[in-house]
Amino acid sequence: MRQRTYFILTLAAIVALAGLTPSSSNAQEEHPPLDLFFTAISADRGAANDALETLEENWRPGYAPMMIEFIRFLKRGNAVNAGGMIAGGGDRVVDGEFATGEGARDGIDNDRFASRRDPRVQATERVVNFIQDRTGQDFGDDYAAWRDWMWEQDYEPHPQYGFLKANLYANIDPNFQKFFNGESNIRLDEIDWGGVAVGGIPALDNAPTVGVSQAGYLADSDVVFGISVNGEHRAYPKRILAWHELAWDNLGGQPLTIVYCTLCGTVIPYNSEVGGREVKFDTSGLLYRSNKLLYDDISFTLWSSLTGEPVAGPMVGYDVKLTPNAAVTTTWGEWKATHPDTTVLSLDTGFERDYSEGAAYAAYFASDELMFGVSQTDSRLKNKDEILALRFDTNSGPQALAVAADYLQSNPVFQTNFAGRDLVMVTSPGGANRVYAASGYSFDRMSADGKVVDSNGETWTAAEDRLIPDSDPTGGLVRLPAFRAFWFGWYAQYPNTELIGN
């Protein structure tokens, strides 16, 4: 991994030195400087109107997301107080959206509309009128409507859009200013605030574990995420991991970053090493299509927790990707019966949380409603129906496969060919899904004692690392990483995914 030196500009510096941000000189000559956009929401009406006039003369459709970002931050009442810009009050999140004032939950924003002379209200009106004239849309200050429209447009952003976004979000948490410095391979207008500060959801750091006999707090029916590395087994109860969404651990001699995106329903244990160096990843507080974004503590690049790839920041463009390990979603009763030597997280995490089963995200998990908007959904399954997700990199790009969990439960031995690979998926009575490379073998069914039976009548054992033929315990078929996900989250990331079992 190449080493670089990074610096973070304050918003005041960006406003004053917009032409000196790390965009190419050609890009700066072709696009209006960033300070014009900030001046457009200045409390100085004359300067703001002059800026808007200049922007109108140089307008491109790709600038719309920047003005829509302003609508959001002006509306939420906490715009930036720098360079003559407007400042406001605090914020809170209601159902995933910004709200302001005591009446916000009832749809009444008394604080923002208290006075037509409020500079923030006037700036909002200027920006709304300007963007409506440029786009022909009539959404007023309805940020959600603008957002949905914006995501349907081609994405050709201003080269300094990331700097604008970083410094607007810095008013929520100054640490957001560390992000967006560099290239991106996703749409920045689809990166959303997840309602917490940087690192605001505390990760578990090599949390204490206990053996089966000391895990009396768990019922056999409790959901756990089972992970095995180099013969060492560990269970991560959903009731604990849901409060932290991230665990740094070491299993089988391998450092792990275990990510639980509660919003999209995925638990993926990644190898923490990048380019031969152990890297610490933490919660960024940001989302992409309702998917948790991580950041590394070296370059402050944003990484997708779903794909393990850098998506925005200095590491984009490098040939790096996190390596996933296999995991299963099952019950504590089944996991401990299969792995009597397993360890499991202790309740003694060092944090005060209600770790009872179902306490975390109870309302969210019980509903099919989304907490944060995504650019597209698909009605073949309900939003939060669970699927088994696989992705393979091919010469033509990544290919994604989703298999409905209910379908696999009804077909405990399911064989298919995808992306040129022969796959067999084995589902236990407790719902644990494991995928193996079939490698030319044909599998028919599961026996009464849980063995996988091939077309020749031979039996196989579904182990954590291999599908092992009982006739040759030293052989076997390699297991492939796969994980559960909510349908909407997988589809939002991979709208061209193949779906089996709808």
Secondary structure, 3 states (H helix, E strand, C coil): CCCCCCCCCCHHHHHHCHHHCCCCHHHHHHCCCHHHHHHCCECCHHHHHHHHHHHHHCCCHHHHHHHHHHHHHHHHCCCCCCCCECCCCCCEEECCEEECCCCHHHCCCCCCCCCCCCHHHHHHHHHHHHHHHHHCCCCCCCHHHHHHHHHCCCCCCCCCHHHHHHHHHCCCCHHHHHCCCCEECCCHHHEEECCCCCCCCCCEECCCEEEHHHCCCCCCCCEEEEEEECCEEEEEEHHHHHHHCEEEEEECCEEEEEEEECCCCEEEEEECEECCEECCEEEEEEEECCEEEEEECCCCCEEECCCCCEEEECCCCCCCCCCECCCEEEEHHHHHHHCCCCEEECCCCCCCCCCCCCCCCHHHHHCCCCCCCCCCCCCCCCCCCEEEEEEEEECCEEEEEEEEHHHHHHCCEEEEEECCEEEEEEECCCCCEEEEECCCCCEEEECCCCCEEECCCCEEEECCCEEEECCCCCCCEEEECCEEEEHHHHHHHCCCCEEECC
